[in-house]
Amino acid sequence: MWNEAAEKKRGLGGKEEAKKFVACANSYLGIMKHYDTYILRKKISRSFGGEILKSVVFSKNFEKAILAG
């Protein structure tokens, strides 16, 4: 969904869209960190392509998404 939005808008569409993405990602990552899901979190965080990765960074252990800059 987010990758499709990035392709259509050539970016996340601004700060508000980026904030929504971070909130959604952190919701899922918060649940997954309680289980043995490090490899899955790593794969998911790296599956976001292009423009999304320019706006969002992930913590070292892939437990949290952070809005860049």
PDB file of N, H, CA, C and O in Angstrom:
ATOM      1  N   MET A   1       0.818  -1.189   0.000  1.00  0.00           N
ATOM      2  CA  MET A   1       0.000   0.000   0.000  1.00  0.00           C
ATOM      3  C   MET A   1       0.868   1.262   0.000  1.00  0.00           C
ATOM      4  O   MET A   1       0.666   2.155  -0.823  1.00  0.00           O
ATOM      5  N   TRP A   2       1.830   1.335   0.918  1.00  0.00           N
ATOM      6  H   TRP A   2       1.994   0.609   1.586  1.00  0.00           H
ATOM      7  CA  TRP A   2       2.669   2.525   1.000  1.00  0.00           C
ATOM      8  C   TRP A   2       3.577   2.642  -0.218  1.00  0.00           C
ATOM      9  O   TRP A   2       3.824   3.747  -0.702  1.00  0.00           O
ATOM     10  N   ASN A   3       4.072   1.520  -0.714  1.00  0.00           N
ATOM     11  H   ASN A   3       3.871   0.623  -0.320  1.00  0.00           H
ATOM     12  CA  ASN A   3       4.910   1.569  -1.912  1.00  0.00           C
ATOM     13  C   ASN A   3       4.106   2.076  -3.102  1.00  0.00           C
ATOM     14  O   ASN A   3       4.621   2.846  -3.913  1.00  0.00           O
ATOM     15  N   GLU A   4       2.849   1.653  -3.216  1.00  0.00           N
ATOM     16  H   GLU A   4       2.431   1.028  -2.557  1.00  0.00           H
ATOM     17  CA  GLU A   4       1.999   2.120  -4.300  1.00  0.00           C
ATOM     18  C   GLU A   4       1.761   3.617  -4.198  1.00  0.00           C
ATOM     19  O   GLU A   4       1.786   4.324  -5.206  1.00  0.00           O
ATOM     20  N   ALA A   5       1.530   4.105  -2.983  1.00  0.00           N
ATOM     21  H   ALA A   5       1.509   3.531  -2.164  1.00  0.00           H
ATOM     22  CA  ALA A   5       1.313   5.541  -2.788  1.00  0.00           C
ATOM     23  C   ALA A   5       2.563   6.318  -3.161  1.00  0.00           C
ATOM     24  O   ALA A   5       2.480   7.393  -3.756  1.00  0.00           O
ATOM     25  N   ALA A   6       3.716   5.775  -2.814  1.00  0.00           N
ATOM     26  H   ALA A   6       3.783   4.902  -2.331  1.00  0.00           H
ATOM     27  CA  ALA A   6       4.978   6.446  -3.136  1.00  0.00           C
ATOM     28  C   ALA A   6       5.174   6.511  -4.642  1.00  0.00           C
ATOM     29  O   ALA A   6       5.642   7.523  -5.162  1.00  0.00           O
ATOM     30  N   GLU A   7       4.819   5.440  -5.350  1.00  0.00           N
ATOM     31  H   GLU A   7       4.438   4.617  -4.927  1.00  0.00           H
ATOM     32  CA  GLU A   7       4.971   5.421  -6.798  1.00  0.00           C
ATOM     33  C   GLU A   7       4.031   6.426  -7.458  1.00  0.00           C
ATOM     34  O   GLU A   7       4.425   7.122  -8.394  1.00  0.00           O
ATOM     35  N   LYS A   8       2.803   6.503  -6.980  1.00  0.00           N
ATOM     36  H   LYS A   8       2.484   5.938  -6.220  1.00  0.00           H
ATOM     37  CA  LYS A   8       1.826   7.405  -7.578  1.00  0.00           C
ATOM     38  C   LYS A   8       2.189   8.866  -7.325  1.00  0.00           C
ATOM     39  O   LYS A   8       2.065   9.707  -8.215  1.00  0.00           O
ATOM     40  N   LYS A   9       2.636   9.159  -6.111  1.00  0.00           N
ATOM     41  H   LYS A   9       2.737   8.476  -5.388  1.00  0.00           H
ATOM     42  CA  LYS A   9       2.909  10.537  -5.738  1.00  0.00           C
ATOM     43  C   LYS A   9       4.382  10.907  -5.881  1.00  0.00           C
ATOM     44  O   LYS A   9       4.759  12.063  -5.690  1.00  0.00           O
ATOM     45  N   ARG A  10       5.209   9.923  -6.216  1.00  0.00           N
ATOM     46  H   ARG A  10       4.902   8.984  -6.370  1.00  0.00           H
ATOM     47  CA  ARG A  10       6.661  10.131  -6.271  1.00  0.00           C
ATOM     48  C   ARG A  10       7.175  10.659  -4.942  1.00  0.00           C
ATOM     49  O   ARG A  10       7.919  11.638  -4.890  1.00  0.00           O
ATOM     50  N   GLY A  11       6.781  10.020  -3.911  1.00  0.00           N
ATOM     51  H   GLY A  11       6.177   9.224  -3.953  1.00  0.00           H
ATOM     52  CA  GLY A  11       7.145  10.398  -2.554  1.00  0.00           C
ATOM     53  C   GLY A  11       5.990  10.063  -1.641  1.00  0.00           C
ATOM     54  O   GLY A  11       4.957   9.578  -2.104  1.00  0.00           O
ATOM     55  N   LEU A  12       6.138  10.303  -0.390  1.00  0.00           N
ATOM     56  H   LEU A  12       6.977  10.696  -0.014  1.00  0.00           H
ATOM     57  CA  LEU A  12       5.071  10.003   0.551  1.00  0.00           C
ATOM     58  C   LEU A  12       3.971  11.069   0.548  1.00  0.00           C
ATOM     59  O   LEU A  12       2.957  10.909   1.228  1.00  0.00           O
ATOM     60  N   GLY A  13       4.157  12.125  -0.188  1.00  0.00           N
ATOM     61  H   GLY A  13       4.981  12.255  -0.740  1.00  0.00           H
ATOM     62  CA  GLY A  13       3.112  13.139  -0.246  1.00  0.00           C
ATOM     63  C   GLY A  13       3.210  14.141   0.877  1.00  0.00           C
ATOM     64  O   GLY A  13       2.234  14.838   1.156  1.00  0.00           O
ATOM     65  N   GLY A  14       4.330  14.241   1.520  1.00  0.00           N
ATOM     66  H   GLY A  14       5.123  13.675   1.293  1.00  0.00           H
ATOM     67  CA  GLY A  14       4.506  15.240   2.557  1.00  0.00           C
ATOM     68  C   GLY A  14       4.655  14.650   3.941  1.00  0.00           C
ATOM     69  O   GLY A  14       4.650  13.436   4.144  1.00  0.00           O
ATOM     70  N   LYS A  15       4.788  15.565   4.878  1.00  0.00           N
ATOM     71  H   LYS A  15       4.792  16.551   4.713  1.00  0.00           H
ATOM     72  CA  LYS A  15       5.041  15.167   6.261  1.00  0.00           C
ATOM     73  C   LYS A  15       3.889  14.370   6.878  1.00  0.00           C
ATOM     74  O   LYS A  15       4.118  13.424   7.630  1.00  0.00           O
ATOM     75  N   GLU A  16       2.674  14.749   6.563  1.00  0.00           N
ATOM     76  H   GLU A  16       2.487  15.518   5.952  1.00  0.00           H
ATOM     77  CA  GLU A  16       1.520  14.064   7.156  1.00  0.00           C
ATOM     78  C   GLU A  16       1.467  12.597   6.744  1.00  0.00           C
ATOM     79  O   GLU A  16       1.207  11.725   7.573  1.00  0.00           O
ATOM     80  N   GLU A  17       1.712  12.327   5.466  1.00  0.00           N
ATOM     81  H   GLU A  17       1.924  13.036   4.793  1.00  0.00           H
ATOM     82  CA  GLU A  17       1.733  10.939   4.995  1.00  0.00           C
ATOM     83  C   GLU A  17       2.868  10.160   5.641  1.00  0.00           C
ATOM     84  O   GLU A  17       2.699   8.994   5.999  1.00  0.00           O
ATOM     85  N   ALA A  18       4.019  10.797   5.791  1.00  0.00           N
ATOM     86  H   ALA A  18       4.156  11.744   5.500  1.00  0.00           H
ATOM     87  CA  ALA A  18       5.163  10.148   6.426  1.00  0.00           C
ATOM     88  C   ALA A  18       4.852   9.841   7.889  1.00  0.00           C
ATOM     89  O   ALA A  18       5.210   8.774   8.388  1.00  0.00           O
ATOM     90  N   LYS A  19       4.193  10.760   8.572  1.00  0.00           N
ATOM     91  H   LYS A  19       3.902  11.626   8.167  1.00  0.00           H
ATOM     92  CA  LYS A  19       3.817  10.544   9.975  1.00  0.00           C
ATOM     93  C   LYS A  19       2.846   9.366  10.090  1.00  0.00           C
ATOM     94  O   LYS A  19       2.957   8.556  11.010  1.00  0.00           O
ATOM     95  N   LYS A  20       1.900   9.272   9.162  1.00  0.00           N
ATOM     96  H   LYS A  20       1.809   9.930   8.414  1.00  0.00           H
ATOM     97  CA  LYS A  20       0.939   8.162   9.170  1.00  0.00           C
ATOM     98  C   LYS A  20       1.649   6.835   8.954  1.00  0.00           C
ATOM     99  O   LYS A  20       1.338   5.839   9.607  1.00  0.00           O
ATOM    100  N   PHE A  21       2.610   6.829   8.027  1.00  0.00           N
ATOM    101  H   PHE A  21       2.863   7.638   7.496  1.00  0.00           H
ATOM    102  CA  PHE A  21       3.366   5.612   7.768  1.00  0.00           C
ATOM    103  C   PHE A  21       4.132   5.176   9.003  1.00  0.00           C
ATOM    104  O   PHE A  21       4.105   3.999   9.363  1.00  0.00           O
ATOM    105  N   VAL A  22       4.822   6.114   9.664  1.00  0.00           N
ATOM    106  H   VAL A  22       4.844   7.070   9.371  1.00  0.00           H
ATOM    107  CA  VAL A  22       5.611   5.802  10.852  1.00  0.00           C
ATOM    108  C   VAL A  22       4.700   5.259  11.963  1.00  0.00           C
ATOM    109  O   VAL A  22       5.057   4.293  12.638  1.00  0.00           O
ATOM    110  N   ALA A  23       3.545   5.866  12.150  1.00  0.00           N
ATOM    111  H   ALA A  23       3.255   6.651  11.602  1.00  0.00           H
ATOM    112  CA  ALA A  23       2.609   5.399  13.176  1.00  0.00           C
ATOM    113  C   ALA A  23       2.139   3.977  12.889  1.00  0.00           C
ATOM    114  O   ALA A  23       2.078   3.143  13.793  1.00  0.00           O
ATOM    115  N   CYS A  24       1.809   3.706  11.638  1.00  0.00           N
ATOM    116  H   CYS A  24       1.859   4.383  10.904  1.00  0.00           H
ATOM    117  CA  CYS A  24       1.353   2.375  11.248  1.00  0.00           C
ATOM    118  C   CYS A  24       2.472   1.346  11.420  1.00  0.00           C
ATOM    119  O   CYS A  24       2.256   0.273  11.983  1.00  0.00           O
ATOM    120  N   ALA A  25       3.667   1.681  10.931  1.00  0.00           N
ATOM    121  H   ALA A  25       3.843   2.553  10.474  1.00  0.00           H
ATOM    122  CA  ALA A  25       4.807   0.762  11.031  1.00  0.00           C
ATOM    123  C   ALA A  25       5.130   0.476  12.495  1.00  0.00           C
ATOM    124  O   ALA A  25       5.384  -0.673  12.856  1.00  0.00           O
ATOM    125  N   ASN A  26       5.123   1.501  13.340  1.00  0.00           N
ATOM    126  H   ASN A  26       4.917   2.434  13.047  1.00  0.00           H
ATOM    127  CA  ASN A  26       5.453   1.301  14.749  1.00  0.00           C
ATOM    128  C   ASN A  26       4.415   0.468  15.480  1.00  0.00           C
ATOM    129  O   ASN A  26       4.741  -0.234  16.437  1.00  0.00           O
ATOM    130  N   SER A  27       3.186   0.540  15.039  1.00  0.00           N
ATOM    131  H   SER A  27       2.921   1.110  14.262  1.00  0.00           H
ATOM    132  CA  SER A  27       2.152  -0.302  15.626  1.00  0.00           C
ATOM    133  C   SER A  27       2.467  -1.776  15.398  1.00  0.00           C
ATOM    134  O   SER A  27       2.423  -2.585  16.326  1.00  0.00           O
ATOM    135  N   TYR A  28       2.785  -2.111  14.158  1.00  0.00           N
ATOM    136  H   TYR A  28       2.821  -1.454  13.405  1.00  0.00           H
ATOM    137  CA  TYR A  28       3.124  -3.496  13.842  1.00  0.00           C
ATOM    138  C   TYR A  28       4.441  -3.918  14.484  1.00  0.00           C
ATOM    139  O   TYR A  28       4.540  -5.014  15.036  1.00  0.00           O
ATOM    140  N   LEU A  29       5.443  -3.062  14.416  1.00  0.00           N
ATOM    141  H   LEU A  29       5.362  -2.172  13.968  1.00  0.00           H
ATOM    142  CA  LEU A  29       6.745  -3.404  14.987  1.00  0.00           C
ATOM    143  C   LEU A  29       6.653  -3.578  16.507  1.00  0.00           C
ATOM    144  O   LEU A  29       7.336  -4.426  17.081  1.00  0.00           O
ATOM    145  N   GLY A  30       5.812  -2.777  17.150  1.00  0.00           N
ATOM    146  H   GLY A  30       5.258  -2.088  16.685  1.00  0.00           H
ATOM    147  CA  GLY A  30       5.628  -2.887  18.598  1.00  0.00           C
ATOM    148  C   GLY A  30       5.074  -4.236  19.011  1.00  0.00           C
ATOM    149  O   GLY A  30       5.474  -4.789  20.035  1.00  0.00           O
ATOM    150  N   ILE A  31       4.164  -4.761  18.228  1.00  0.00           N
ATOM    151  H   ILE A  31       3.839  -4.312  17.396  1.00  0.00           H
ATOM    152  CA  ILE A  31       3.604  -6.082  18.525  1.00  0.00           C
ATOM    153  C   ILE A  31       4.640  -7.168  18.237  1.00  0.00           C
ATOM    154  O   ILE A  31       4.833  -8.088  19.032  1.00  0.00           O
ATOM    155  N   MET A  32       5.297  -7.043  17.090  1.00  0.00           N
ATOM    156  H   MET A  32       5.140  -6.296  16.444  1.00  0.00           H
ATOM    157  CA  MET A  32       6.224  -8.095  16.674  1.00  0.00           C
ATOM    158  C   MET A  32       7.464  -8.201  17.550  1.00  0.00           C
ATOM    159  O   MET A  32       8.058  -9.276  17.637  1.00  0.00           O
ATOM    160  N   LYS A  33       7.872  -7.106  18.205  1.00  0.00           N
ATOM    161  H   LYS A  33       7.390  -6.233  18.134  1.00  0.00           H
ATOM    162  CA  LYS A  33       9.099  -7.166  18.998  1.00  0.00           C
ATOM    163  C   LYS A  33       8.960  -8.074  20.215  1.00  0.00           C
ATOM    164  O   LYS A  33       9.967  -8.455  20.811  1.00  0.00           O
ATOM    165  N   HIS A  34       7.748  -8.425  20.592  1.00  0.00           N
ATOM    166  H   HIS A  34       6.929  -8.116  20.107  1.00  0.00           H
ATOM    167  CA  HIS A  34       7.522  -9.308  21.737  1.00  0.00           C
ATOM    168  C   HIS A  34       7.689 -10.785  21.381  1.00  0.00           C
ATOM    169  O   HIS A  34       7.588 -11.654  22.247  1.00  0.00           O
ATOM    170  N   TYR A  35       7.941 -11.058  20.124  1.00  0.00           N
ATOM    171  H   TYR A  35       8.023 -10.353  19.420  1.00  0.00           H
ATOM    172  CA  TYR A  35       8.083 -12.434  19.650  1.00  0.00           C
ATOM    173  C   TYR A  35       9.410 -12.585  18.916  1.00  0.00           C
ATOM    174  O   TYR A  35      10.114 -11.599  18.697  1.00  0.00           O
ATOM    175  N   ASP A  36       9.746 -13.783  18.543  1.00  0.00           N
ATOM    176  H   ASP A  36       9.174 -14.584  18.721  1.00  0.00           H
ATOM    177  CA  ASP A  36      11.004 -14.059  17.860  1.00  0.00           C
ATOM    178  C   ASP A  36      10.860 -13.708  16.378  1.00  0.00           C
ATOM    179  O   ASP A  36      10.743 -14.587  15.525  1.00  0.00           O
ATOM    180  N   THR A  37      10.872 -12.391  16.091  1.00  0.00           N
ATOM    181  H   THR A  37      10.968 -11.677  16.784  1.00  0.00           H
ATOM    182  CA  THR A  37      10.586 -11.927  14.736  1.00  0.00           C
ATOM    183  C   THR A  37      11.654 -10.997  14.180  1.00  0.00           C
ATOM    184  O   THR A  37      11.369 -10.233  13.258  1.00  0.00           O
ATOM    185  N   TYR A  38      12.864 -11.035  14.704  1.00  0.00           N
ATOM    186  H   TYR A  38      13.095 -11.656  15.454  1.00  0.00           H
ATOM    187  CA  TYR A  38      13.905 -10.119  14.245  1.00  0.00           C
ATOM    188  C   TYR A  38      14.110 -10.213  12.729  1.00  0.00           C
ATOM    189  O   TYR A  38      14.136  -9.192  12.041  1.00  0.00           O
ATOM    190  N   ILE A  39      14.251 -11.420  12.218  1.00  0.00           N
ATOM    191  H   ILE A  39      14.230 -12.249  12.777  1.00  0.00           H
ATOM    192  CA  ILE A  39      14.498 -11.595  10.781  1.00  0.00           C
ATOM    193  C   ILE A  39      13.307 -11.074   9.969  1.00  0.00           C
ATOM    194  O   ILE A  39      13.498 -10.435   8.935  1.00  0.00           O
ATOM    195  N   LEU A  40      12.098 -11.337  10.422  1.00  0.00           N
ATOM    196  H   LEU A  40      11.943 -11.856  11.263  1.00  0.00           H
ATOM    197  CA  LEU A  40      10.903 -10.848   9.729  1.00  0.00           C
ATOM    198  C   LEU A  40      10.857  -9.327   9.751  1.00  0.00           C
ATOM    199  O   LEU A  40      10.586  -8.707   8.723  1.00  0.00           O
ATOM    200  N   ARG A  41      11.118  -8.705  10.916  1.00  0.00           N
ATOM    201  H   ARG A  41      11.338  -9.209  11.752  1.00  0.00           H
ATOM    202  CA  ARG A  41      11.122  -7.238  11.003  1.00  0.00           C
ATOM    203  C   ARG A  41      12.178  -6.648  10.076  1.00  0.00           C
ATOM    204  O   ARG A  41      11.948  -5.620   9.439  1.00  0.00           O
ATOM    205  N   LYS A  42      13.326  -7.295  10.005  1.00  0.00           N
ATOM    206  H   LYS A  42      13.513  -8.130  10.522  1.00  0.00           H
ATOM    207  CA  LYS A  42      14.410  -6.822   9.141  1.00  0.00           C
ATOM    208  C   LYS A  42      13.991  -6.889   7.672  1.00  0.00           C
ATOM    209  O   LYS A  42      14.216  -5.941   6.920  1.00  0.00           O
ATOM    210  N   LYS A  43      13.386  -7.997   7.264  1.00  0.00           N
ATOM    211  H   LYS A  43      13.204  -8.767   7.875  1.00  0.00           H
ATOM    212  CA  LYS A  43      12.932  -8.153   5.879  1.00  0.00           C
ATOM    213  C   LYS A  43      11.845  -7.136   5.532  1.00  0.00           C
ATOM    214  O   LYS A  43      11.867  -6.537   4.457  1.00  0.00           O
ATOM    215  N   ILE A  44      10.906  -6.948   6.437  1.00  0.00           N
ATOM    216  H   ILE A  44      10.888  -7.435   7.311  1.00  0.00           H
ATOM    217  CA  ILE A  44       9.815  -6.012   6.191  1.00  0.00           C
ATOM    218  C   ILE A  44      10.352  -4.596   6.063  1.00  0.00           C
ATOM    219  O   ILE A  44       9.967  -3.867   5.149  1.00  0.00           O
ATOM    220  N   SER A  45      11.233  -4.201   6.967  1.00  0.00           N
ATOM    221  H   SER A  45      11.545  -4.793   7.710  1.00  0.00           H
ATOM    222  CA  SER A  45      11.747  -2.831   6.924  1.00  0.00           C
ATOM    223  C   SER A  45      12.563  -2.572   5.669  1.00  0.00           C
ATOM    224  O   SER A  45      12.609  -1.440   5.187  1.00  0.00           O
ATOM    225  N   ARG A  46      13.197  -3.584   5.140  1.00  0.00           N
ATOM    226  H   ARG A  46      13.160  -4.503   5.531  1.00  0.00           H
ATOM    227  CA  ARG A  46      13.989  -3.419   3.917  1.00  0.00           C
ATOM    228  C   ARG A  46      13.146  -3.579   2.652  1.00  0.00           C
ATOM    229  O   ARG A  46      13.625  -3.301   1.553  1.00  0.00           O
ATOM    230  N   SER A  47      11.906  -4.023   2.797  1.00  0.00           N
ATOM    231  H   SER A  47      11.517  -4.249   3.690  1.00  0.00           H
ATOM    232  CA  SER A  47      11.059  -4.218   1.616  1.00  0.00           C
ATOM    233  C   SER A  47      10.459  -2.912   1.116  1.00  0.00           C
ATOM    234  O   SER A  47       9.979  -2.844  -0.016  1.00  0.00           O
ATOM    235  N   PHE A  48      10.483  -1.867   1.953  1.00  0.00           N
ATOM    236  H   PHE A  48      10.873  -1.922   2.873  1.00  0.00           H
ATOM    237  CA  PHE A  48       9.975  -0.579   1.510  1.00  0.00           C
ATOM    238  C   PHE A  48      10.995   0.041   0.586  1.00  0.00           C
ATOM    239  O   PHE A  48      12.164   0.181   0.945  1.00  0.00           O
ATOM    240  N   GLY A  49      10.564   0.408  -0.588  1.00  0.00           N
ATOM    241  H   GLY A  49       9.614   0.294  -0.879  1.00  0.00           H
ATOM    242  CA  GLY A  49      11.504   0.871  -1.595  1.00  0.00           C
ATOM    243  C   GLY A  49      11.599   2.368  -1.713  1.00  0.00           C
ATOM    244  O   GLY A  49      10.780   3.117  -1.179  1.00  0.00           O
ATOM    245  N   GLY A  50      12.594   2.771  -2.407  1.00  0.00           N
ATOM    246  H   GLY A  50      13.259   2.163  -2.840  1.00  0.00           H
ATOM    247  CA  GLY A  50      12.812   4.120  -2.882  1.00  0.00           C
ATOM    248  C   GLY A  50      12.494   5.269  -1.955  1.00  0.00           C
ATOM    249  O   GLY A  50      13.197   5.506  -0.972  1.00  0.00           O
ATOM    250  N   GLU A  51      11.430   5.982  -2.274  1.00  0.00           N
ATOM    251  H   GLU A  51      10.859   5.790  -3.072  1.00  0.00           H
ATOM    252  CA  GLU A  51      11.095   7.223  -1.596  1.00  0.00           C
ATOM    253  C   GLU A  51      10.797   7.030  -0.118  1.00  0.00           C
ATOM    254  O   GLU A  51      11.112   7.899   0.696  1.00  0.00           O
ATOM    255  N   ILE A  52      10.202   5.917   0.234  1.00  0.00           N
ATOM    256  H   ILE A  52       9.946   5.211  -0.427  1.00  0.00           H
ATOM    257  CA  ILE A  52       9.872   5.691   1.641  1.00  0.00           C
ATOM    258  C   ILE A  52      11.145   5.618   2.475  1.00  0.00           C
ATOM    259  O   ILE A  52      11.203   6.184   3.567  1.00  0.00           O
ATOM    260  N   LEU A  53      12.146   4.939   1.980  1.00  0.00           N
ATOM    261  H   LEU A  53      12.098   4.480   1.093  1.00  0.00           H
ATOM    262  CA  LEU A  53      13.389   4.829   2.741  1.00  0.00           C
ATOM    263  C   LEU A  53      14.110   6.159   2.882  1.00  0.00           C
ATOM    264  O   LEU A  53      14.948   6.304   3.773  1.00  0.00           O
ATOM    265  N   LYS A  54      13.815   7.123   2.041  1.00  0.00           N
ATOM    266  H   LYS A  54      13.135   7.005   1.317  1.00  0.00           H
ATOM    267  CA  LYS A  54      14.414   8.447   2.169  1.00  0.00           C
ATOM    268  C   LYS A  54      13.766   9.233   3.307  1.00  0.00           C
ATOM    269  O   LYS A  54      14.393  10.133   3.865  1.00  0.00           O
ATOM    270  N   SER A  55      12.534   8.910   3.655  1.00  0.00           N
ATOM    271  H   SER A  55      12.024   8.178   3.202  1.00  0.00           H
ATOM    272  CA  SER A  55      11.790   9.646   4.670  1.00  0.00           C
ATOM    273  C   SER A  55      11.795   8.974   6.035  1.00  0.00           C
ATOM    274  O   SER A  55      11.551   9.626   7.050  1.00  0.00           O
ATOM    275  N   VAL A  56      12.070   7.684   6.065  1.00  0.00           N
ATOM    276  H   VAL A  56      12.268   7.154   5.240  1.00  0.00           H
ATOM    277  CA  VAL A  56      11.952   6.916   7.304  1.00  0.00           C
ATOM    278  C   VAL A  56      13.212   6.089   7.527  1.00  0.00           C
ATOM    279  O   VAL A  56      13.760   5.507   6.591  1.00  0.00           O
ATOM    280  N   VAL A  57      13.664   6.044   8.774  1.00  0.00           N
ATOM    281  H   VAL A  57      13.219   6.517   9.534  1.00  0.00           H
ATOM    282  CA  VAL A  57      14.768   5.165   9.152  1.00  0.00           C
ATOM    283  C   VAL A  57      14.261   4.222  10.236  1.00  0.00           C
ATOM    284  O   VAL A  57      13.299   4.523  10.942  1.00  0.00           O
ATOM    285  N   PHE A  58      14.922   3.086  10.352  1.00  0.00           N
ATOM    286  H   PHE A  58      15.703   2.841   9.778  1.00  0.00           H
ATOM    287  CA  PHE A  58      14.541   2.103  11.356  1.00  0.00           C
ATOM    288  C   PHE A  58      15.650   1.985  12.387  1.00  0.00           C
ATOM    289  O   PHE A  58      16.828   2.151  12.069  1.00  0.00           O
ATOM    290  N   SER A  59      15.263   1.696  13.632  1.00  0.00           N
ATOM    291  H   SER A  59      14.307   1.561  13.890  1.00  0.00           H
ATOM    292  CA  SER A  59      16.256   1.524  14.687  1.00  0.00           C
ATOM    293  C   SER A  59      17.141   0.323  14.362  1.00  0.00           C
ATOM    294  O   SER A  59      16.797  -0.511  13.524  1.00  0.00           O
ATOM    295  N   LYS A  60      18.275   0.251  15.035  1.00  0.00           N
ATOM    296  H   LYS A  60      18.554   0.928  15.716  1.00  0.00           H
ATOM    297  CA  LYS A  60      19.263  -0.792  14.757  1.00  0.00           C
ATOM    298  C   LYS A  60      18.680  -2.199  14.861  1.00  0.00           C
ATOM    299  O   LYS A  60      19.044  -3.081  14.083  1.00  0.00           O
ATOM    300  N   ASN A  61      17.793  -2.410  15.802  1.00  0.00           N
ATOM    301  H   ASN A  61      17.497  -1.694  16.434  1.00  0.00           H
ATOM    302  CA  ASN A  61      17.206  -3.733  16.012  1.00  0.00           C
ATOM    303  C   ASN A  61      15.844  -3.884  15.325  1.00  0.00           C
ATOM    304  O   ASN A  61      15.133  -4.860  15.562  1.00  0.00           O
ATOM    305  N   PHE A  62      15.486  -2.925  14.482  1.00  0.00           N
ATOM    306  H   PHE A  62      16.063  -2.131  14.289  1.00  0.00           H
ATOM    307  CA  PHE A  62      14.232  -2.953  13.715  1.00  0.00           C
ATOM    308  C   PHE A  62      12.997  -3.033  14.601  1.00  0.00           C
ATOM    309  O   PHE A  62      12.022  -3.699  14.255  1.00  0.00           O
ATOM    310  N   GLU A  63      13.039  -2.353  15.745  1.00  0.00           N
ATOM    311  H   GLU A  63      13.832  -1.812  16.026  1.00  0.00           H
ATOM    312  CA  GLU A  63      11.893  -2.315  16.647  1.00  0.00           C
ATOM    313  C   GLU A  63      11.099  -1.027  16.513  1.00  0.00           C
ATOM    314  O   GLU A  63      10.000  -0.920  17.058  1.00  0.00           O
ATOM    315  N   LYS A  64      11.642  -0.038  15.788  1.00  0.00           N
ATOM    316  H   LYS A  64      12.535  -0.125  15.346  1.00  0.00           H
ATOM    317  CA  LYS A  64      10.963   1.246  15.706  1.00  0.00           C
ATOM    318  C   LYS A  64      11.302   1.954  14.408  1.00  0.00           C
ATOM    319  O   LYS A  64      12.449   1.943  13.962  1.00  0.00           O
ATOM    320  N   ALA A  65      10.291   2.570  13.806  1.00  0.00           N
ATOM    321  H   ALA A  65       9.359   2.578  14.169  1.00  0.00           H
ATOM    322  CA  ALA A  65      10.487   3.422  12.634  1.00  0.00           C
ATOM    323  C   ALA A  65      10.555   4.860  13.114  1.00  0.00           C
ATOM    324  O   ALA A  65       9.817   5.259  14.014  1.00  0.00           O
ATOM    325  N   ILE A  66      11.451   5.643  12.504  1.00  0.00           N
ATOM    326  H   ILE A  66      12.050   5.319  11.772  1.00  0.00           H
ATOM    327  CA  ILE A  66      11.661   7.028  12.930  1.00  0.00           C
ATOM    328  C   ILE A  66      11.619   7.914  11.689  1.00  0.00           C
ATOM    329  O   ILE A  66      12.215   7.594  10.660  1.00  0.00           O
ATOM    330  N   LEU A  67      10.914   9.021  11.802  1.00  0.00           N
ATOM    331  H   LEU A  67      10.430   9.281  12.637  1.00  0.00           H
ATOM    332  CA  LEU A  67      10.829   9.978  10.720  1.00  0.00           C
ATOM    333  C   LEU A  67      12.175  10.685  10.570  1.00  0.00           C
ATOM    334  O   LEU A  67      12.668  11.295  11.519  1.00  0.00           O
ATOM    335  N   ALA A  68      12.761  10.605   9.393  1.00  0.00           N
ATOM    336  H   ALA A  68      12.360  10.110   8.622  1.00  0.00           H
ATOM    337  CA  ALA A  68      14.076  11.216   9.161  1.00  0.00           C
ATOM    338  C   ALA A  68      13.935  12.720   8.962  1.00  0.00           C
ATOM    339  O   ALA A  68      13.004  13.193   8.309  1.00  0.00           O
ATOM    340  N   GLY A  69      14.870  13.453   9.532  1.00  0.00           N
ATOM    341  H   GLY A  69      15.626  13.068  10.062  1.00  0.00           H
ATOM    342  CA  GLY A  69      14.982  14.902   9.338  1.00  0.00           C
ATOM    343  C   GLY A  69      13.771  15.620   9.650  1.00  0.00           C
ATOM    344  O   GLY A  69      13.732  16.845   9.529  1.00  0.00           O
TER     345      GLY A  69
END
